[in-house]
Amino acid sequence: MTDFQLNAQLQELTKHHTVTLPVACYETTIQANVHGYIPLHWHEELQWIVVLQGEAQFQVNEEYMTVSKGEGLFINQAQLHGAKDDAKNPCIYRCLNVSPLFIMSNELYAAYVQPYLQANSYMRLTKSTSWSNQVLAHLQAIYTLLETKHPLFEFDLTIHLTQLWKEMIIGFQQGIALRQPIQNERMKQMLQWIHTHYAETIILENIAQAGQLSRSECCRYFKRILHTTPLQYVTDYRIRKSLTYLQQYNVTEVAYEVGFNSTSYYIEKFKERMGQTPLAYKKSIASKDEMEA
């Protein structure tokens, strides 16, 4: 995947299923993404990640962790997450996204799936513990099944998925840590408001009101979770939105389209963020399209 299409609530719009299975598997090269990193997003599906090359720093809500080749990460339902890597050690990882409703039958779902959707926001997967080592093995088996698709492979896939979830429950039970739904939802509300109103004039109080917070508490949320200020996030988001518009319009039109009140200020901030001017970026994309054509 090279782009993550998100709605105003930061929910990923990718359909994580095939025609017959509520399961999706794909590989991602972080630096091939249009932004050069994986932006914060969330989805209703459970997600398992295994790093195939290099390493990356993943963010899940307020926490950051480095995951290296051979290691993995489980991200629970509806958790804000994203990833970055180092140009010197680029990361490629494989994802498995599965609907929670597909994990077990309706009769067992309430007892063996639902309680754990409110448990750990994420879990590291390494070969240092028996349960996580087994999870990694089942993930590899599932990836192979989805690639080969031999006759009746769906039966084998569901068997491995059930066994994988059994091991996950063992891991959950070794260290349940209830997530903080109120903080998570308030952050989503503020980001949703920004993503809806980014082209308008925005002041700090607007963002704070969206999360039902004071201005100082709003700043603390952004500093703690995103390591930036609310208004700096607005600027960065406007620049990210402008990348698509630059393929269709001139620089001045794009600047005003995404909420900057002057072309020069847009160019200044774009160069700070992207390391080149908007015009240079626009030309590089056009040149790339011509070569691919």
Residue frames relative to the residue before (quaternion, step in Angstrom):
aa qw qx qy qz dx dy dz
M 1.0000 0.0000 0.0000 0.0000 0.00 0.00 0.00
T 0.1700 -0.8060 0.5614 0.0788 3.58 -0.94 0.86
D 0.7835 0.1571 -0.1168 0.5898 3.59 1.23 -0.05
F 0.2197 -0.7507 0.6104 0.1249 3.55 -1.09 0.78
Q 0.1984 -0.7800 0.5847 0.1016 3.57 -0.48 1.19
L 0.0572 -0.8199 0.5690 -0.0270 3.56 -0.64 1.18
N 0.3800 -0.6800 0.5596 0.2829 3.55 -1.19 0.47
A 0.7511 -0.4089 0.2575 0.4499 3.59 -1.26 -0.01
Q 0.6701 0.4902 -0.2900 0.4759 3.59 1.22 -0.45
L 0.5102 -0.6528 0.3892 0.4025 3.59 1.36 0.10
Q 0.4388 0.6758 -0.4805 0.3462 3.60 1.22 0.27
E 0.4362 -0.6930 0.5093 0.2648 3.56 -0.88 0.97
L 0.3431 -0.7754 0.5041 0.1641 3.58 -0.91 0.97
T 0.4213 0.7021 -0.4702 0.3293 3.59 1.28 -0.05
K 0.3655 -0.7119 0.5536 0.2303 3.57 -0.98 0.85
H 0.1734 -0.8223 0.5378 0.0669 3.56 -0.35 1.27
H 0.6432 0.4682 -0.3685 0.4810 3.55 0.61 1.14
T 0.3816 -0.6620 0.5809 0.2804 3.52 -1.32 0.25
V 0.7414 -0.3828 0.2789 0.4753 3.56 -1.27 -0.10
T 0.8083 0.2987 -0.1271 0.4911 3.57 0.93 -0.88
L 0.7796 0.2926 -0.1496 0.5332 3.60 1.18 -0.44
P 0.3601 -0.7164 0.5504 0.2327 3.62 -0.97 0.83
V 0.4949 0.6186 -0.4142 0.4481 3.54 0.93 1.07
A 0.0049 -0.7850 0.6194 0.0123 3.59 -1.07 0.71
C 0.0549 -0.7819 0.6210 0.0077 3.54 -1.07 0.80
Y 0.1865 0.7867 -0.5714 0.1409 3.59 -0.82 0.95
E 0.3953 -0.6973 0.5466 0.2425 3.53 -1.28 0.42
T 0.1227 -0.7910 0.5978 0.0448 3.55 -1.10 0.76
T 0.1695 -0.7234 0.6605 0.1083 3.54 -1.01 0.93
I 0.4331 -0.7514 0.4211 0.2654 3.56 -0.31 1.24
Q 0.7292 0.4493 -0.2641 0.4435 3.59 0.79 -0.96
A 0.5888 0.5588 -0.3753 0.4475 3.59 1.27 -0.16
N 0.4889 0.6519 -0.4366 0.3812 3.56 1.28 -0.20
V 0.6251 -0.5807 0.3691 0.3684 3.56 -1.06 0.74
H 0.7211 0.4107 -0.2499 0.4989 3.61 1.11 -0.58
G 0.4937 -0.6496 0.4374 0.3781 3.59 1.23 -0.29
Y 0.7588 0.1539 -0.1275 0.6199 3.57 1.31 0.10
I 0.4969 -0.6287 0.4932 0.3384 3.58 -1.27 0.18
P 0.3312 -0.7782 0.4939 0.2020 3.63 -0.39 1.16
L 0.6373 -0.5142 0.4004 0.4111 3.56 -1.23 0.40
H 0.1725 0.7624 -0.6058 0.1484 3.54 -0.95 0.96
W 0.1474 -0.7724 0.6043 0.1286 3.58 -1.28 0.01
H 0.0493 -0.7818 0.6199 0.0453 3.55 -1.28 0.28
E 0.6113 -0.5858 0.4000 0.3511 3.53 -1.24 0.46
E 0.6132 0.5741 -0.3496 0.4148 3.59 1.16 -0.49
L 0.4722 -0.5914 0.5638 0.3307 3.52 -1.31 0.41
Q 0.1211 -0.8169 0.5615 0.0520 3.60 -1.01 0.70
W 0.1020 -0.7497 0.6516 0.0548 3.51 -1.09 0.90
I 0.1237 -0.7894 0.6008 0.0268 3.57 -0.91 0.99
V 0.0290 -0.7590 0.6495 0.0339 3.56 -1.10 0.77
V 0.3396 -0.7514 0.5324 0.1913 3.58 -0.75 1.07
L 0.2478 -0.7965 0.5426 0.0990 3.56 -0.73 1.14
Q 0.8022 0.0359 0.0182 0.5957 3.58 1.11 -0.67
G 0.8340 0.1908 -0.1488 0.4959 3.56 -1.09 0.78
E 0.3723 -0.6875 0.5501 0.2935 3.53 -1.11 -0.73
A 0.1282 -0.7910 0.5946 0.0661 3.55 -1.23 0.42
Q 0.3652 -0.6774 0.5842 0.2577 3.49 -1.29 0.45
F 0.1468 -0.7928 0.5897 0.0461 3.54 -0.57 1.21
Q 0.1857 -0.7486 0.6252 0.1191 3.52 -1.17 0.68
V 0.0024 0.7558 -0.6548 0.0013 3.57 -0.97 0.90
N 0.7991 -0.1227 0.0001 0.5885 3.54 -0.35 1.31
E 0.8300 -0.1947 0.1410 0.5032 3.62 -0.61 -1.06
E 0.6712 0.5338 -0.2853 0.4279 3.58 1.22 -0.26
Y 0.2027 -0.7663 0.6033 0.0875 3.53 -1.19 0.77
M 0.0655 0.7909 -0.6068 0.0455 3.56 -1.04 0.75
T 0.3497 -0.7162 0.5636 0.2172 3.57 -1.14 0.69
V 0.0952 -0.7845 0.6126 0.0162 3.55 -0.86 1.04
S 0.1833 -0.8182 0.5427 0.0493 3.57 -0.70 1.14
K 0.7515 -0.3925 0.2888 0.4447 3.53 -1.37 0.22
G 0.7944 0.2758 -0.2297 0.4901 3.56 -0.90 0.99
E 0.6622 0.4680 -0.2984 0.5034 3.56 1.27 -0.30
G 0.2076 -0.7926 0.5622 0.1118 3.54 -1.26 0.30
L 0.2275 -0.7519 0.6069 0.1211 3.50 -1.38 0.08
F 0.1900 -0.7378 0.6363 0.1210 3.56 -1.04 0.87
I 0.0863 -0.7819 0.6167 0.0292 3.57 -0.89 0.98
N 0.3920 -0.7592 0.4776 0.2049 3.53 -0.62 1.17
Q 0.7283 -0.4521 0.3208 0.4028 3.51 -1.37 0.25
A 0.8796 0.1057 -0.0805 0.4568 3.56 -1.14 0.84
Q 0.4535 0.6705 -0.4658 0.3574 3.61 1.09 0.64
L 0.4509 -0.6575 0.5278 0.2928 3.59 -0.97 0.82
H 0.1735 0.7935 -0.5686 0.1300 3.58 -0.77 0.98
G 0.0248 0.7729 -0.6329 0.0371 3.52 -1.28 0.55
A 0.1984 -0.7937 0.5646 0.1089 3.60 -1.24 0.03
K 0.0674 -0.7530 0.6530 0.0458 3.52 -1.29 0.62
D 0.1184 -0.7760 0.6091 0.1133 3.56 -1.25 0.37
D 0.5323 -0.6023 0.4945 0.3306 3.53 -1.38 0.00
A 0.5406 -0.6424 0.4355 0.3246 3.58 -0.90 0.91
K 0.6627 0.5092 -0.3053 0.4564 3.60 1.13 -0.60
N 0.7797 0.1831 -0.1008 0.5902 3.59 1.22 -0.38
P 0.0596 -0.8616 0.5031 0.0328 3.60 0.70 1.12
C 0.3178 -0.7773 0.5278 0.1276 3.51 -1.08 0.84
I 0.0492 -0.7265 0.6841 0.0412 3.50 -1.18 0.80
Y 0.0327 0.8105 -0.5841 0.0300 3.56 -0.81 0.92
R 0.3417 -0.7184 0.5720 0.1996 3.53 -1.28 0.45
C 0.1999 -0.7902 0.5736 0.0816 3.56 -0.94 0.95
L 0.0751 -0.7256 0.6777 0.0929 3.50 -1.28 0.56
N 0.0607 -0.7946 0.6042 -0.0011 3.56 -0.64 1.15
V 0.0116 -0.8156 0.5750 -0.0636 3.55 -0.76 1.08
S 0.4583 -0.6535 0.5268 0.2921 3.56 -0.99 0.83
P 0.5145 -0.6501 0.4527 0.3282 3.63 -0.86 0.86
L 0.6282 0.5650 -0.3304 0.4206 3.57 1.10 -0.70
F 0.6576 0.5119 -0.3049 0.4610 3.58 1.24 -0.39
I 0.5038 0.6858 -0.4153 0.3216 3.59 1.22 -0.32
M 0.8061 -0.0439 0.0792 0.5848 3.57 0.85 -1.00
S 0.6542 -0.5145 0.3849 0.3991 3.55 -1.32 0.32
N 0.6882 -0.4939 0.3385 0.4097 3.55 -1.25 0.43
E 0.6472 0.5525 -0.3175 0.4185 3.56 1.00 -0.83
L 0.7555 0.3720 -0.1913 0.5042 3.59 1.08 -0.73
Y 0.4805 0.7151 -0.4151 0.2924 3.57 1.25 -0.42
A 0.6785 0.5211 -0.3036 0.4194 3.60 0.82 -1.01
A 0.7318 0.4322 -0.2331 0.4727 3.58 1.02 -0.81
Y 0.8338 0.2851 -0.0953 0.4630 3.57 0.90 -0.91
V 0.7256 0.3485 -0.2569 0.5349 3.62 1.25 0.00
Q 0.6796 0.5393 -0.3041 0.3935 3.58 0.62 -1.13
P 0.6779 0.4986 -0.3340 0.4246 3.68 0.75 -0.86
Y 0.7082 0.4764 -0.2656 0.4483 3.58 1.06 -0.73
L 0.5250 0.5983 -0.4239 0.4320 3.58 1.27 -0.08
Q 0.6941 0.4149 -0.2591 0.5282 3.59 1.28 -0.31
A 0.5376 0.6349 -0.3914 0.3933 3.57 1.29 0.20
N 0.8558 -0.0702 0.0531 0.5098 3.58 -1.05 -0.76
S 0.4807 -0.6587 0.4987 0.2939 3.58 -1.00 0.85
Y 0.7809 -0.0514 0.0571 0.6199 3.57 1.11 -0.75
M 0.1186 -0.7661 0.6230 0.1042 3.55 -1.33 0.22
R 0.4231 -0.6872 0.5326 0.2552 3.56 -0.97 0.90
L 0.1741 -0.7654 0.6115 0.1000 3.57 -1.12 0.72
T 0.1365 0.7753 -0.6011 0.1373 3.57 -0.52 1.21
K 0.5638 -0.5988 0.4424 0.3575 3.55 -1.28 0.09
S 0.4835 0.7007 -0.4097 0.3277 3.58 1.29 0.14
T 0.7473 0.2711 -0.1926 0.5753 3.59 1.23 -0.34
S 0.6072 -0.6009 0.3822 0.3523 3.55 -1.07 0.75
W 0.6881 0.4981 -0.3034 0.4317 3.59 0.82 -0.96
S 0.7014 0.4527 -0.2914 0.4670 3.62 0.90 -0.87
N 0.5878 0.5559 -0.3640 0.4615 3.58 1.14 -0.57
Q 0.6533 0.5012 -0.3011 0.4809 3.56 1.05 -0.81
V 0.6141 0.5421 -0.3462 0.4572 3.58 1.03 -0.74
L 0.6522 0.5144 -0.3112 0.4617 3.59 0.93 -0.89
A 0.6481 0.5160 -0.3154 0.4629 3.57 1.02 -0.81
H 0.6667 0.4881 -0.3030 0.4748 3.60 0.94 -0.83
L 0.6077 0.5472 -0.3519 0.4555 3.60 1.05 -0.69
Q 0.6516 0.5082 -0.3172 0.4653 3.58 0.93 -0.89
A 0.6493 0.5162 -0.3183 0.4590 3.58 0.97 -0.84
I 0.6540 0.5056 -0.3101 0.4697 3.59 1.01 -0.82
Y 0.6238 0.5326 -0.3403 0.4597 3.60 0.97 -0.83
T 0.6612 0.5121 -0.3039 0.4563 3.57 0.93 -0.92
L 0.6461 0.5228 -0.3151 0.4582 3.57 0.97 -0.85
L 0.6842 0.4846 -0.2866 0.4636 3.59 0.96 -0.85
E 0.6440 0.5006 -0.3213 0.4810 3.59 1.19 -0.45
T 0.7552 0.4008 -0.2163 0.4714 3.58 0.86 -0.96
K 0.0613 -0.8493 0.5190 0.0743 3.60 1.08 -0.78
H 0.0867 0.8023 -0.5804 0.1095 3.55 0.68 1.09
P 0.6955 -0.4604 0.3164 0.4518 3.64 -1.18 0.33
L 0.8474 0.0927 -0.1207 0.5086 3.55 -0.94 1.00
F 0.2494 0.8022 -0.5123 0.1784 3.61 1.16 0.50
E 0.5528 0.6320 -0.3945 0.3732 3.59 1.14 -0.56
F 0.6158 0.5459 -0.3510 0.4468 3.60 1.07 -0.69
D 0.6714 0.4825 -0.2959 0.4785 3.58 0.92 -0.91
L 0.6245 0.5487 -0.3408 0.4391 3.57 1.03 -0.78
T 0.6809 0.4808 -0.3009 0.4632 3.59 0.85 -0.92
I 0.6056 0.5461 -0.3545 0.4576 3.62 1.09 -0.66
H 0.6856 0.4713 -0.2867 0.4750 3.58 0.86 -0.96
L 0.6431 0.5286 -0.3283 0.4464 3.58 1.00 -0.78
T 0.6388 0.5131 -0.3192 0.4763 3.58 1.03 -0.77
Q 0.6696 0.4864 -0.2983 0.4755 3.58 0.94 -0.87
L 0.6104 0.5471 -0.3384 0.4622 3.56 1.07 -0.77
W 0.6869 0.4866 -0.2904 0.4550 3.59 0.86 -0.95
K 0.5814 0.5641 -0.3679 0.4565 3.58 1.11 -0.64
E 0.6736 0.4798 -0.2928 0.4799 3.59 0.94 -0.88
M 0.6115 0.5444 -0.3496 0.4556 3.58 1.07 -0.72
I 0.6362 0.5277 -0.3327 0.4539 3.60 0.96 -0.82
I 0.6095 0.5315 -0.3497 0.4730 3.59 1.03 -0.75
G 0.6629 0.4987 -0.3009 0.4704 3.57 0.96 -0.87
F 0.6248 0.5349 -0.3343 0.4602 3.58 0.97 -0.84
Q 0.7065 0.4910 -0.2703 0.4321 3.55 0.82 -1.03
Q 0.6181 0.5456 -0.3482 0.4462 3.57 1.20 -0.39
G 0.8283 -0.0329 0.0323 0.5583 3.59 1.17 -0.37
I 0.0147 -0.8164 0.5763 -0.0345 3.57 0.46 1.19
A 0.0328 0.7769 -0.6275 0.0402 3.57 -0.92 0.93
L 0.3145 -0.7814 0.5057 0.1865 3.57 -0.22 1.26
R 0.4086 -0.7142 0.5109 0.2488 3.56 -0.90 0.91
Q 0.4684 -0.6700 0.5024 0.2816 3.57 -1.26 0.18
P 0.2059 -0.8457 0.4774 0.1207 3.59 0.21 1.27
I 0.6285 0.5500 -0.3603 0.4155 3.62 1.00 -0.72
Q 0.6731 0.4849 -0.2981 0.4721 3.60 0.87 -0.96
N 0.6409 0.5355 -0.3165 0.4498 3.56 0.97 -0.88
E 0.6950 0.4755 -0.2804 0.4607 3.59 0.88 -0.93
R 0.6398 0.5208 -0.3391 0.4522 3.59 0.99 -0.73
M 0.6312 0.5172 -0.3357 0.4704 3.57 1.03 -0.76
K 0.6378 0.5219 -0.3235 0.4649 3.59 0.98 -0.82
Q 0.6490 0.5293 -0.3210 0.4422 3.58 0.96 -0.86
M 0.6731 0.4888 -0.3017 0.4658 3.58 0.94 -0.85
L 0.6649 0.4858 -0.3088 0.4759 3.58 0.95 -0.84
Q 0.6141 0.5434 -0.3458 0.4560 3.57 1.04 -0.75
W 0.6523 0.5125 -0.3231 0.4555 3.59 0.93 -0.86
I 0.6461 0.5140 -0.3204 0.4645 3.59 0.94 -0.86
H 0.7004 0.4845 -0.2788 0.4439 3.57 0.86 -0.96
T 0.6495 0.4883 -0.3151 0.4903 3.58 1.22 -0.37
H 0.8086 0.2980 -0.1135 0.4945 3.59 0.97 -0.88
Y 0.2979 0.8131 -0.4728 0.1632 3.62 1.25 0.18
A 0.6763 0.5019 -0.3024 0.4465 3.63 1.08 -0.62
E 0.6277 0.5284 -0.3291 0.4674 3.57 1.30 -0.13
T 0.6106 -0.4902 0.4380 0.4416 3.58 -1.31 -0.01
I 0.0657 -0.8152 0.5752 -0.0170 3.58 -0.72 1.09
I 0.0751 -0.7629 0.6405 0.0461 3.54 -1.03 0.88
L 0.7049 -0.4892 0.3131 0.4072 3.56 -1.24 0.48
E 0.6416 0.5520 -0.3347 0.4143 3.58 0.94 -0.84
N 0.5856 0.5755 -0.3665 0.4377 3.61 1.10 -0.67
I 0.6920 0.4848 -0.2725 0.4603 3.54 0.86 -1.04
A 0.6480 0.5251 -0.3161 0.4521 3.58 0.94 -0.90
Q 0.6529 0.5200 -0.3147 0.4520 3.58 0.94 -0.86
A 0.6178 0.5576 -0.3456 0.4337 3.59 1.05 -0.73
G 0.7440 0.3590 -0.2080 0.5237 3.58 1.13 -0.66
Q 0.4152 -0.7241 0.4499 0.3177 3.57 1.36 0.13
L 0.4980 0.6304 -0.4209 0.4211 3.54 0.98 0.96
S 0.5356 -0.5486 0.5079 0.3928 3.53 -1.33 0.17
R 0.6534 -0.5150 0.3632 0.4194 3.58 -1.20 0.32
S 0.6637 0.5022 -0.3186 0.4536 3.60 0.95 -0.80
E 0.6652 0.4871 -0.3092 0.4740 3.60 0.97 -0.81
C 0.5876 0.5598 -0.3549 0.4642 3.59 1.12 -0.67
C 0.6613 0.4993 -0.3043 0.4699 3.59 0.91 -0.90
R 0.6435 0.5202 -0.3249 0.4580 3.58 1.01 -0.79
Y 0.6114 0.5481 -0.3445 0.4551 3.61 1.04 -0.76
F 0.6993 0.4685 -0.2776 0.4630 3.57 0.80 -1.02
K 0.6537 0.5142 -0.3213 0.4529 3.58 0.96 -0.83
R 0.6988 0.4840 -0.2687 0.4531 3.57 0.95 -0.92
I 0.7704 0.3763 -0.1943 0.4766 3.57 0.86 -0.95
L 0.8159 0.2517 -0.1066 0.5094 3.59 0.86 -0.95
H 0.3515 -0.7659 0.4701 0.2625 3.60 1.29 -0.10
T 0.6559 0.4189 -0.3332 0.5323 3.55 0.99 0.88
T 0.5267 -0.5938 0.4787 0.3753 3.58 -1.28 -0.03
P 0.6527 -0.5193 0.3584 0.4193 3.62 -1.16 0.38
L 0.7162 0.4497 -0.2712 0.4596 3.59 0.84 -0.91
Q 0.5969 0.5279 -0.3654 0.4812 3.60 1.15 -0.52
Y 0.6155 0.5326 -0.3452 0.4672 3.58 1.06 -0.73
V 0.6181 0.5415 -0.3442 0.4541 3.60 0.99 -0.81
T 0.6601 0.5069 -0.3051 0.4628 3.58 0.90 -0.93
D 0.6676 0.4977 -0.3004 0.4652 3.58 0.89 -0.93
Y 0.6574 0.5071 -0.3183 0.4575 3.58 0.97 -0.81
R 0.6267 0.5330 -0.3368 0.4579 3.58 1.00 -0.78
I 0.6494 0.5065 -0.3192 0.4688 3.56 1.00 -0.81
R 0.6382 0.5198 -0.3307 0.4617 3.60 0.98 -0.82
K 0.6565 0.5039 -0.3103 0.4678 3.59 0.96 -0.83
S 0.6456 0.5552 -0.3249 0.4116 3.57 1.04 -0.74
L 0.5328 0.6545 -0.4104 0.3455 3.61 1.14 -0.50
T 0.6728 0.4768 -0.2892 0.4862 3.58 1.02 -0.78
Y 0.6637 0.5201 -0.3075 0.4409 3.57 0.92 -0.91
L 0.6071 0.5865 -0.3596 0.3976 3.61 1.05 -0.70
Q 0.6201 0.5462 -0.3448 0.4452 3.58 1.18 -0.45
Q 0.7564 0.3835 -0.1929 0.4936 3.59 1.26 -0.34
Y 0.8097 0.2257 -0.0793 0.5359 3.58 1.06 -0.77
N 0.5752 -0.5718 0.4339 0.3924 3.59 -1.25 0.21
V 0.7274 -0.4812 0.2781 0.4025 3.55 -1.28 0.42
T 0.6596 0.5102 -0.3176 0.4515 3.60 0.90 -0.87
E 0.6504 0.5125 -0.3176 0.4621 3.59 0.90 -0.86
V 0.6557 0.5178 -0.3073 0.4555 3.57 0.98 -0.88
A 0.6207 0.5693 -0.3435 0.4154 3.59 0.92 -0.92
Y 0.7312 0.4093 -0.2390 0.4905 3.58 0.83 -0.97
E 0.5905 0.5879 -0.3604 0.4192 3.58 1.12 -0.61
V 0.7736 0.3491 -0.1878 0.4944 3.60 0.97 -0.79
G 0.7191 -0.5185 0.2419 0.3944 3.59 1.18 0.36
F 0.5126 0.6070 -0.4522 0.4053 3.63 1.20 0.11
N 0.3463 -0.7668 0.5023 0.1996 3.58 -0.97 0.80
S 0.7713 0.1571 -0.1753 0.5914 3.58 1.27 0.27
T 0.5471 -0.6312 0.4455 0.3221 3.54 -1.09 0.76
S 0.6515 0.5342 -0.3262 0.4287 3.59 0.93 -0.85
Y 0.6538 0.5007 -0.3180 0.4698 3.59 1.00 -0.80
Y 0.6163 0.5387 -0.3345 0.4670 3.58 1.05 -0.75
I 0.6622 0.5030 -0.3053 0.4640 3.60 0.89 -0.95
E 0.6412 0.5356 -0.3174 0.4485 3.57 0.97 -0.89
K 0.7186 0.4403 -0.2532 0.4751 3.59 0.79 -1.01
F 0.6066 0.5478 -0.3514 0.4566 3.60 1.06 -0.68
K 0.6748 0.4925 -0.2982 0.4616 3.57 0.90 -0.92
E 0.6152 0.5394 -0.3433 0.4612 3.60 1.05 -0.73
R 0.7391 0.4370 -0.2249 0.4606 3.56 0.91 -0.97
M 0.8079 0.3159 -0.1306 0.4801 3.59 0.86 -0.96
G 0.4624 -0.7133 0.4272 0.3080 3.60 1.25 -0.19
Q 0.7547 0.1998 -0.1631 0.6032 3.57 1.29 0.25
T 0.5904 -0.5757 0.4164 0.3829 3.57 -1.22 0.32
P 0.6499 -0.5072 0.3779 0.4214 3.61 -1.21 0.33
L 0.6458 0.5243 -0.3253 0.4497 3.59 1.00 -0.81
A 0.6457 0.5071 -0.3222 0.4712 3.60 0.96 -0.82
Y 0.6355 0.5146 -0.3238 0.4759 3.58 1.01 -0.81
K 0.6423 0.5372 -0.3142 0.4475 3.57 0.93 -0.93
K 0.6753 0.4854 -0.2876 0.4750 3.60 0.95 -0.90
S 0.6489 0.5204 -0.3292 0.4469 3.61 0.98 -0.78
I 0.6424 0.5075 -0.3211 0.4761 3.60 1.05 -0.71
A 0.6460 0.5162 -0.3163 0.4650 3.58 0.99 -0.83
S 0.6481 0.5159 -0.3061 0.4691 3.58 1.02 -0.85
K 0.6467 0.5192 -0.3119 0.4636 3.58 1.00 -0.82
D 0.6468 0.5204 -0.3120 0.4619 3.58 0.99 -0.86
E 0.6465 0.5248 -0.3206 0.4515 3.58 1.02 -0.82
M 0.6613 0.5029 -0.3069 0.4644 3.58 0.99 -0.84
E 0.6707 0.4865 -0.3085 0.4672 3.58 0.99 -0.78
A 0.6177 0.5417 -0.3423 0.4559 3.57 1.16 -0.59
